[in-house]
Amino acid sequence: MTMMLALAVQAVSMAALVLVESWAALTVGATVDQVAAAVGGAAWGALAVRVGGDRPALFRARLRTFVDLGVVLAPMGAGLAPAEGTRTRTRPQPGVAEATG
């Protein structure tokens, strides 16, 4: 429950950053995010011990492997999405060249 609450607070604080228009608002938003991250980190350790059973270190190592794999594969997928149909997107549109000079 603590982990879910911490993640929810982090999600809201990150989403709220698009509304920031002052240094004070940025400071408050970043502070709330970092406090939630610290709470989430503590809850994550307790969750790993609970779920990992009698070998929590092995569980953490395997979990880290999957996280690292996601860090590698996600940008590759994100790079492929804009490349879809690139040829048609890079052709000059009628009237665009004349308007830009």
Salt bridges, closest charged atoms under 4 A:
ASP68 OD1 - ARG64 NH2 3.32
